[in-house]
Amino acid sequence: MFAIVKVGGKQYRVEEGQQVIVDRMDAAAGATVELPSLLVADGDDLRLAAEGTDATVTAVVVEHLRGPKIRISRFKPKRGWRKKAGFRAAQTKLEVQKIA
């Protein structure tokens, strides 16, 4: 059984017991969150959210973390202008408990 959920404008394929890393959520570590599902598949049985099913995915926030550092460098040729910057995305690790 798996489900397609939408979190933070992105879609993820999740199964029960799976851990997934998503964009930072406003929930404390250890809190339970319900994610709206777009599709739930159980073998050959497919249920879409558009058909009026109340399919939800329950997940627990495991921890908040930061992604790998992305280095950004810009320069303008023939002028000697250079600029360096970095970015680390704020992320949340979720563990899927139940697909209902």
N, CA, C and O atoms as a GROMACS GRO file, in nm:
protein
  400
    1MET      N    1   0.085  -0.117   0.000
    1MET     CA    2   0.000   0.000   0.000
    1MET      C    3   0.089   0.123   0.000
    1MET      O    4   0.185   0.132   0.077
    2PHE      N    5   0.058   0.218  -0.087
    2PHE     CA    6   0.131   0.343  -0.089
    2PHE      C    7   0.034   0.458  -0.116
    2PHE      O    8  -0.080   0.437  -0.157
    3ALA      N    9   0.083   0.579  -0.091
    3ALA     CA   10   0.002   0.698  -0.113
    3ALA      C   11   0.089   0.808  -0.173
    3ALA      O   12   0.210   0.810  -0.154
    4ILE      N   13   0.025   0.897  -0.246
    4ILE     CA   14   0.091   1.017  -0.297
    4ILE      C   15   0.039   1.133  -0.214
    4ILE      O   16  -0.081   1.161  -0.212
    5VAL      N   17   0.131   1.202  -0.143
    5VAL     CA   18   0.092   1.314  -0.057
    5VAL      C   19   0.154   1.442  -0.109
    5VAL      O   20   0.257   1.440  -0.177
    6LYS      N   21   0.091   1.553  -0.076
    6LYS     CA   22   0.141   1.684  -0.117
    6LYS      C   23   0.182   1.760   0.009
    6LYS      O   24   0.100   1.787   0.096
    7VAL      N   25   0.311   1.794   0.016
    7VAL     CA   26   0.365   1.865   0.132
    7VAL      C   27   0.451   1.980   0.079
    7VAL      O   28   0.547   1.958   0.006
    8GLY      N   29   0.415   2.101   0.117
    8GLY     CA   30   0.495   2.216   0.079
    8GLY      C   31   0.505   2.239  -0.070
    8GLY      O   32   0.608   2.285  -0.119
    9GLY      N   33   0.400   2.207  -0.145
    9GLY     CA   34   0.400   2.229  -0.289
    9GLY      C   35   0.467   2.119  -0.369
    9GLY      O   36   0.475   2.129  -0.491
   10LYS      N   37   0.515   2.014  -0.302
   10LYS     CA   38   0.579   1.902  -0.371
   10LYS      C   39   0.502   1.775  -0.342
   10LYS      O   40   0.434   1.765  -0.240
   11GLN      N   41   0.514   1.678  -0.430
   11GLN     CA   42   0.444   1.551  -0.412
   11GLN      C   43   0.544   1.440  -0.382
   11GLN      O   44   0.652   1.434  -0.442
   12TYR      N   45   0.507   1.353  -0.289
   12TYR     CA   46   0.594   1.244  -0.246
   12TYR      C   47   0.515   1.113  -0.247
   12TYR      O   48   0.397   1.111  -0.215
   13ARG      N   49   0.583   1.004  -0.285
   13ARG     CA   50   0.524   0.870  -0.278
   13ARG      C   51   0.571   0.810  -0.147
   13ARG      O   52   0.691   0.795  -0.125
   14VAL      N   53   0.477   0.774  -0.058
   14VAL     CA   54   0.512   0.724   0.074
   14VAL      C   55   0.444   0.590   0.100
   14VAL      O   56   0.338   0.560   0.045
   15GLU      N   57   0.508   0.511   0.186
   15GLU     CA   58   0.454   0.384   0.233
   15GLU      C   59   0.461   0.384   0.385
   15GLU      O   60   0.534   0.464   0.444
   16GLU      N   61   0.387   0.296   0.448
   16GLU     CA   62   0.388   0.287   0.594
   16GLU      C   63   0.526   0.244   0.641
   16GLU      O   64   0.587   0.153   0.585
   17GLY      N   65   0.576   0.313   0.747
   17GLY     CA   66   0.707   0.283   0.802
   17GLY      C   67   0.822   0.353   0.733
   17GLY      O   68   0.935   0.346   0.780
   18GLN      N   69   0.796   0.420   0.624
   18GLN     CA   70   0.900   0.488   0.547
   18GLN      C   71   0.930   0.624   0.609
   18GLN      O   72   0.841   0.691   0.660
   19GLN      N   73   1.057   0.665   0.604
   19GLN     CA   74   1.095   0.800   0.645
   19GLN      C   75   1.119   0.883   0.519
   19GLN      O   76   1.182   0.838   0.424
   20VAL      N   77   1.067   1.004   0.522
   20VAL     CA   78   1.079   1.092   0.406
   20VAL      C   79   1.123   1.230   0.455
   20VAL      O   80   1.080   1.276   0.561
   21ILE      N   81   1.209   1.296   0.377
   21ILE     CA   82   1.258   1.430   0.411
   21ILE      C   83   1.185   1.531   0.325
   21ILE      O   84   1.188   1.523   0.202
   22VAL      N   85   1.117   1.626   0.390
   22VAL     CA   86   1.038   1.728   0.322
   22VAL      C   87   1.088   1.865   0.363
   22VAL      O   88   1.173   1.876   0.451
   23ASP      N   89   1.036   1.970   0.301
   23ASP     CA   90   1.069   2.106   0.342
   23ASP      C   91   1.022   2.129   0.485
   23ASP      O   92   0.930   2.061   0.532
   24ARG      N   93   1.083   2.224   0.554
   24ARG     CA   94   1.058   2.249   0.696
   24ARG      C   95   0.910   2.272   0.723
   24ARG      O   96   0.844   2.349   0.654
   25MET      N   97   0.858   2.202   0.825
   25MET     CA   98   0.719   2.214   0.867
   25MET      C   99   0.714   2.280   1.004
   25MET      O  100   0.808   2.268   1.083
   26ASP      N  101   0.604   2.350   1.033
   26ASP     CA  102   0.586   2.414   1.163
   26ASP      C  103   0.524   2.314   1.261
   26ASP      O  104   0.407   2.327   1.298
   27ALA      N  105   0.602   2.216   1.302
   27ALA     CA  106   0.558   2.117   1.399
   27ALA      C  107   0.679   2.077   1.482
   27ALA      O  108   0.790   2.066   1.430
   28ALA      N  109   0.658   2.056   1.610
   28ALA     CA  110   0.768   2.018   1.699
   28ALA      C  111   0.808   1.873   1.674
   28ALA      O  112   0.729   1.793   1.625
   29ALA      N  113   0.931   1.841   1.709
   29ALA     CA  114   0.978   1.704   1.697
   29ALA      C  115   0.895   1.614   1.788
   29ALA      O  116   0.873   1.646   1.904
   30GLY      N  117   0.849   1.502   1.735
   30GLY     CA  118   0.764   1.411   1.810
   30GLY      C  119   0.616   1.435   1.789
   30GLY      O  120   0.534   1.354   1.833
   31ALA      N  121   0.579   1.544   1.724
   31ALA     CA  122   0.438   1.575   1.699
   31ALA      C  123   0.383   1.489   1.585
   31ALA      O  124   0.457   1.446   1.497
   32THR      N  125   0.253   1.466   1.589
   32THR     CA  126   0.186   1.391   1.485
   32THR      C  127   0.119   1.488   1.388
   32THR      O  128   0.050   1.581   1.431
   33VAL      N  129   0.140   1.467   1.259
   33VAL     CA  130   0.080   1.553   1.157
   33VAL      C  131   0.000   1.467   1.060
   33VAL      O  132   0.033   1.350   1.036
   34GLU      N  133  -0.104   1.525   1.004
   34GLU     CA  134  -0.184   1.457   0.902
   34GLU      C  135  -0.157   1.524   0.769
   34GLU      O  136  -0.167   1.646   0.757
   35LEU      N  137  -0.124   1.444   0.670
   35LEU     CA  138  -0.091   1.495   0.538
   35LEU      C  139  -0.205   1.461   0.442
   35LEU      O  140  -0.252   1.347   0.440
   36PRO      N  141  -0.250   1.557   0.362
   36PRO     CA  142  -0.356   1.526   0.265
   36PRO      C  143  -0.299   1.442   0.151
   36PRO      O  144  -0.193   1.472   0.096
   37SER      N  145  -0.370   1.337   0.116
   37SER     CA  146  -0.322   1.250   0.010
   37SER      C  147  -0.398   1.277  -0.119
   37SER      O  148  -0.517   1.310  -0.116
   38LEU      N  149  -0.330   1.262  -0.230
   38LEU     CA  150  -0.390   1.280  -0.361
   38LEU      C  151  -0.436   1.146  -0.419
   38LEU      O  152  -0.532   1.140  -0.496
   39LEU      N  153  -0.366   1.039  -0.379
   39LEU     CA  154  -0.396   0.907  -0.432
   39LEU      C  155  -0.354   0.802  -0.329
   39LEU      O  156  -0.250   0.816  -0.265
   40VAL      N  157  -0.436   0.699  -0.314
   40VAL     CA  158  -0.402   0.585  -0.228
   40VAL      C  159  -0.416   0.459  -0.312
   40VAL      O  160  -0.520   0.437  -0.374
   41ALA      N  161  -0.312   0.377  -0.314
   41ALA     CA  162  -0.313   0.254  -0.393
   41ALA      C  163  -0.290   0.136  -0.300
   41ALA      O  164  -0.196   0.134  -0.221
   42ASP      N  165  -0.378   0.036  -0.312
   42ASP     CA  166  -0.366  -0.087  -0.235
   42ASP      C  167  -0.382  -0.204  -0.334
   42ASP      O  168  -0.493  -0.248  -0.363
   43GLY      N  169  -0.270  -0.250  -0.383
   43GLY     CA  170  -0.275  -0.355  -0.486
   43GLY      C  171  -0.331  -0.298  -0.616
   43GLY      O  172  -0.275  -0.204  -0.673
   44ASP      N  173  -0.442  -0.354  -0.662
   44ASP     CA  174  -0.508  -0.306  -0.784
   44ASP      C  175  -0.612  -0.199  -0.755
   44ASP      O  176  -0.669  -0.142  -0.848
   45ASP      N  177  -0.638  -0.171  -0.628
   45ASP     CA  178  -0.740  -0.073  -0.589
   45ASP      C  179  -0.677   0.066  -0.580
   45ASP      O  180  -0.589   0.089  -0.497
   46LEU      N  181  -0.723   0.158  -0.664
   46LEU     CA  182  -0.676   0.296  -0.663
   46LEU      C  183  -0.788   0.388  -0.617
   46LEU      O  184  -0.900   0.379  -0.667
   47ARG      N  185  -0.757   0.477  -0.523
   47ARG     CA  186  -0.856   0.575  -0.477
   47ARG      C  187  -0.796   0.713  -0.493
   47ARG      O  188  -0.687   0.742  -0.442
   48LEU      N  189  -0.867   0.799  -0.565
   48LEU     CA  190  -0.823   0.937  -0.587
   48LEU      C  191  -0.891   1.028  -0.487
   48LEU      O  192  -1.004   1.001  -0.444
   49ALA      N  193  -0.826   1.135  -0.449
   49ALA     CA  194  -0.885   1.231  -0.356
   49ALA      C  195  -1.000   1.306  -0.421
   49ALA      O  196  -1.090   1.353  -0.352
   50ALA      N  197  -0.998   1.317  -0.551
   50ALA     CA  198  -1.105   1.388  -0.622
   50ALA      C  199  -1.237   1.313  -0.618
   50ALA      O  200  -1.342   1.372  -0.644
   51GLU      N  201  -1.233   1.185  -0.586
   51GLU     CA  202  -1.355   1.105  -0.582
   51GLU      C  203  -1.426   1.115  -0.448
   51GLU      O  204  -1.524   1.044  -0.424
   52GLY      N  205  -1.380   1.202  -0.360
   52GLY     CA  206  -1.448   1.223  -0.234
   52GLY      C  207  -1.402   1.133  -0.121
   52GLY      O  208  -1.467   1.128  -0.016
   53THR      N  209  -1.292   1.061  -0.139
   53THR     CA  210  -1.243   0.976  -0.032
   53THR      C  211  -1.171   1.064   0.071
   53THR      O  212  -1.106   1.162   0.036
   54ASP      N  213  -1.183   1.027   0.196
   54ASP     CA  214  -1.115   1.100   0.302
   54ASP      C  215  -0.984   1.030   0.337
   54ASP      O  216  -0.962   0.991   0.451
   55ALA      N  217  -0.901   1.014   0.239
   55ALA     CA  218  -0.774   0.945   0.259
   55ALA      C  219  -0.672   1.042   0.320
   55ALA      O  220  -0.642   1.145   0.261
   56THR      N  221  -0.621   1.007   0.436
   56THR     CA  222  -0.519   1.088   0.500
   56THR      C  223  -0.403   1.000   0.539
   56THR      O  224  -0.418   0.879   0.559
   57VAL      N  225  -0.288   1.060   0.550
   57VAL     CA  226  -0.167   0.991   0.590
   57VAL      C  227  -0.123   1.052   0.722
   57VAL      O  228  -0.107   1.173   0.732
   58THR      N  229  -0.103   0.968   0.822
   58THR     CA  230  -0.057   1.013   0.954
   58THR      C  231   0.092   0.990   0.964
   58THR      O  232   0.141   0.880   0.937
   59ALA      N  233   0.165   1.095   1.003
   59ALA     CA  234   0.310   1.086   1.013
   59ALA      C  235   0.357   1.152   1.142
   59ALA      O  236   0.289   1.238   1.198
   60VAL      N  237   0.474   1.111   1.190
   60VAL     CA  238   0.534   1.166   1.310
   60VAL      C  239   0.660   1.241   1.269
   60VAL      O  240   0.739   1.192   1.188
   61VAL      N  241   0.679   1.362   1.326
   61VAL     CA  242   0.798   1.440   1.298
   61VAL      C  243   0.914   1.378   1.377
   61VAL      O  244   0.912   1.377   1.500
   62VAL      N  245   1.014   1.327   1.305
   62VAL     CA  246   1.129   1.264   1.370
   62VAL      C  247   1.228   1.371   1.416
   62VAL      O  248   1.268   1.372   1.532
   63GLU      N  249   1.268   1.459   1.325
   63GLU     CA  250   1.363   1.564   1.359
   63GLU      C  251   1.360   1.674   1.253
   63GLU      O  252   1.309   1.655   1.143
   64HIS      N  253   1.417   1.788   1.290
   64HIS     CA  254   1.439   1.897   1.197
   64HIS      C  255   1.588   1.899   1.166
   64HIS      O  256   1.672   1.884   1.254
   65LEU      N  257   1.619   1.917   1.039
   65LEU     CA  258   1.759   1.917   0.999
   65LEU      C  259   1.780   2.014   0.885
   65LEU      O  260   1.687   2.078   0.837
   66ARG      N  261   1.905   2.025   0.842
   66ARG     CA  262   1.939   2.113   0.732
   66ARG      C  263   2.005   2.032   0.622
   66ARG      O  264   2.082   1.939   0.649
   67GLY      N  265   1.976   2.067   0.499
   67GLY     CA  266   2.028   1.995   0.384
   67GLY      C  267   2.174   2.026   0.358
   67GLY      O  268   2.235   2.104   0.431
   68PRO      N  269   2.229   1.968   0.255
   68PRO     CA  270   2.370   1.994   0.221
   68PRO      C  271   2.389   2.136   0.172
   68PRO      O  272   2.298   2.198   0.118
   69LYS      N  273   2.510   2.187   0.193
   69LYS     CA  274   2.539   2.324   0.154
   69LYS      C  275   2.554   2.333   0.002
   69LYS      O  276   2.624   2.254  -0.060
   70ILE      N  277   2.487   2.432  -0.054
   70ILE     CA  278   2.496   2.459  -0.197
   70ILE      C  279   2.578   2.585  -0.214
   70ILE      O  280   2.543   2.689  -0.159
   71ARG      N  281   2.684   2.577  -0.288
   71ARG     CA  282   2.772   2.693  -0.310
   71ARG      C  283   2.728   2.767  -0.437
   71ARG      O  284   2.701   2.707  -0.541
   72ILE      N  285   2.722   2.898  -0.423
   72ILE     CA  286   2.680   2.983  -0.534
   72ILE      C  287   2.793   3.080  -0.561
   72ILE      O  288   2.839   3.148  -0.469
   73SER      N  289   2.839   3.089  -0.684
   73SER     CA  290   2.942   3.186  -0.718
   73SER      C  291   2.899   3.259  -0.845
   73SER      O  292   2.851   3.200  -0.941
   74ARG      N  293   2.920   3.390  -0.841
   74ARG     CA  294   2.885   3.474  -0.957
   74ARG      C  295   3.006   3.560  -0.991
   74ARG      O  296   3.083   3.598  -0.902
   75PHE      N  297   3.023   3.590  -1.116
   75PHE     CA  298   3.131   3.678  -1.155
   75PHE      C  299   3.096   3.750  -1.284
   75PHE      O  300   3.011   3.705  -1.362
   76LYS      N  301   3.161   3.861  -1.304
   76LYS     CA  302   3.145   3.936  -1.428
   76LYS      C  303   3.280   3.936  -1.498
   76LYS      O  304   3.380   3.984  -1.444
   77PRO      N  305   3.283   3.883  -1.618
   77PRO     CA  306   3.411   3.874  -1.687
   77PRO      C  307   3.468   4.012  -1.721
   77PRO      O  308   3.394   4.108  -1.745
   78LYS      N  309   3.599   4.020  -1.723
   78LYS     CA  310   3.676   4.139  -1.762
   78LYS      C  311   3.661   4.254  -1.664
   78LYS      O  312   3.705   4.365  -1.695
   79ARG      N  313   3.601   4.232  -1.546
   79ARG     CA  314   3.586   4.341  -1.448
   79ARG      C  315   3.646   4.304  -1.313
   79ARG      O  316   3.667   4.391  -1.229
   80GLY      N  317   3.674   4.177  -1.291
   80GLY     CA  318   3.732   4.135  -1.163
   80GLY      C  319   3.629   4.126  -1.051
   80GLY      O  320   3.667   4.115  -0.935
   81TRP      N  321   3.500   4.131  -1.083
   81TRP     CA  322   3.394   4.125  -0.980
   81TRP      C  323   3.357   3.980  -0.956
   81TRP      O  324   3.319   3.908  -1.048
   82ARG      N  325   3.367   3.937  -0.829
   82ARG     CA  326   3.331   3.801  -0.791
   82ARG      C  327   3.251   3.806  -0.662
   82ARG      O  328   3.272   3.892  -0.577
   83LYS      N  329   3.160   3.711  -0.649
   83LYS     CA  330   3.079   3.704  -0.528
   83LYS      C  331   3.051   3.557  -0.498
   83LYS      O  332   3.015   3.481  -0.588
   84LYS      N  333   3.069   3.517  -0.372
   84LYS     CA  334   3.040   3.380  -0.331
   84LYS      C  335   2.934   3.383  -0.222
   84LYS      O  336   2.931   3.474  -0.139
   85ALA      N  337   2.848   3.283  -0.224
   85ALA     CA  338   2.744   3.270  -0.123
   85ALA      C  339   2.715   3.122  -0.104
   85ALA      O  340   2.758   3.039  -0.184
   86GLY      N  341   2.642   3.090   0.000
   86GLY     CA  342   2.604   2.952   0.025
   86GLY      C  343   2.461   2.946   0.076
   86GLY      O  344   2.405   3.046   0.119
   87PHE      N  345   2.403   2.826   0.069
   87PHE     CA  346   2.264   2.808   0.111
   87PHE      C  347   2.246   2.667   0.162
   87PHE      O  348   2.295   2.571   0.102
   88ARG      N  349   2.175   2.653   0.276
   88ARG     CA  350   2.137   2.522   0.328
   88ARG      C  351   1.988   2.524   0.354
   88ARG      O  352   1.939   2.607   0.431
   89ALA      N  353   1.915   2.433   0.292
   89ALA     CA  354   1.770   2.428   0.304
   89ALA      C  355   1.730   2.371   0.440
   89ALA      O  356   1.791   2.276   0.488
   90ALA      N  357   1.627   2.429   0.501
   90ALA     CA  358   1.571   2.376   0.625
   90ALA      C  359   1.475   2.263   0.590
   90ALA      O  360   1.386   2.281   0.507
   91GLN      N  361   1.493   2.147   0.654
   91GLN     CA  362   1.415   2.029   0.619
   91GLN      C  363   1.359   1.962   0.744
   91GLN      O  364   1.406   1.986   0.855
   92THR      N  365   1.260   1.878   0.723
   92THR     CA  366   1.198   1.800   0.830
   92THR      C  367   1.193   1.655   0.788
   92THR      O  368   1.156   1.623   0.675
   93LYS      N  369   1.232   1.565   0.880
   93LYS     CA  370   1.223   1.422   0.852
   93LYS      C  371   1.096   1.368   0.916
   93LYS      O  372   1.074   1.383   1.036
   94LEU      N  373   1.012   1.304   0.833
   94LEU     CA  374   0.886   1.247   0.878
   94LEU      C  375   0.890   1.096   0.867
   94LEU      O  376   0.952   1.040   0.776
   95GLU      N  377   0.824   1.029   0.962
   95GLU     CA  378   0.808   0.884   0.953
   95GLU      C  379   0.658   0.855   0.939
   95GLU      O  380   0.578   0.894   1.025
   96VAL      N  381   0.621   0.788   0.831
   96VAL     CA  382   0.482   0.760   0.801
   96VAL      C  383   0.435   0.647   0.892
   96VAL      O  384   0.494   0.539   0.894
   97GLN      N  385   0.328   0.672   0.968
   97GLN     CA  386   0.273   0.573   1.062
   97GLN      C  387   0.158   0.494   1.001
   97GLN      O  388   0.155   0.371   1.009
   98LYS      N  389   0.063   0.566   0.940
   98LYS     CA  390  -0.058   0.499   0.894
   98LYS      C  391  -0.112   0.566   0.770
   98LYS      O  392  -0.110   0.688   0.759
   99ILE      N  393  -0.161   0.485   0.677
   99ILE     CA  394  -0.232   0.535   0.560
   99ILE      C  395  -0.375   0.488   0.574
   99ILE      O  396  -0.402   0.368   0.574
  100ALA      N  397  -0.468   0.584   0.586
  100ALA     CA  398  -0.609   0.548   0.608
  100ALA      C  399  -0.692   0.594   0.491
  100ALA      O  400  -0.814   0.573   0.490
   0.00000   0.00000   0.00000
